[in-house]
Amino acid sequence: MCALRTDLLAVTANPHLTTEPLAAGNPDAAIAAVLVHGRDQDPEWMLDVARRIDLDDAVSYLLPRAADRSWYPGRFYDPMDDNEPCLGWSLEAIEAAVALTGRPLSRVVLVGFSQGACIVAEHLARRPAPYAAAAVLTGALFGTPDAERMPVGSLDGLPMFFGIAEEDDWIPIEAVRGTVAAFQRAGARCELRVYDDPEHGVNDDEAAAVRGLLLNLLDRRPEADGPHQNAGLDAPRR
């Protein structure tokens, strides 16, 4: 609906909340990951990423579904209002998926690809909270190229992984670098990996990096879950 029926959005309920997220992995696992798909995709597409992460016995996955396979109608660098109210609805859908995990935020990892990565980044910037970790795979903060974005609060050591292809057709690398810098200024501990793979997708190295975030969380005692204790990542690197 967000991509196709923009004339009716003002009078309809949040279309991204009309279907429940897809559940996968171990429903009784101590930790959860919310996996957010991109434009023209669905939760099943992100299931392939979960399979390559290969922690189904140890992680409960929640995969929200965008209405009409799109979280918002425009591009992430369009003026903010051009993507409303879909952008706001998308953020509500992520928050609803997090709530459905039933885990404390300190045991939840957020992962997004492309449109989903932009939504994850925007969610953390607008609503900073003590999540366990986040992975922004080919995504950036919303806003026009001349806008200097900054999270509204401290992220206090949040481990974040960013992956981007140097020549990606959808997400300019400089937007990703600016996003990394913004989250670092807000206190997140960020790692950036730049790839020469031309494919717009989640590569095996990125899947392995997400696996690393989850394994790090599994190794951490729940009672030790202060502000991202023992959860650091390296500084951005090529």
Secondary structure, DSSP 8 states (H G I E B T S, - for coil): -TTT-GGGGGGS--GGGSS--EEEE-TT-SEEEEEE--TT--HHHHHHHHHHHT-TTTEEEEE---GGG-S-SS-TTS-GGGGTTHHHHHHHHHHHHHHHH-S-GGGEEEEEETHHHHHHHHHHHHS----SEEEEES----S-TT-----SS--TT-EEEEEEETT-SSS-HHHHHHHHHHHHHTT-EEEEEEE---SSS--HHHHHHHHHHHHHHHHS-GGG-SSSTT--------
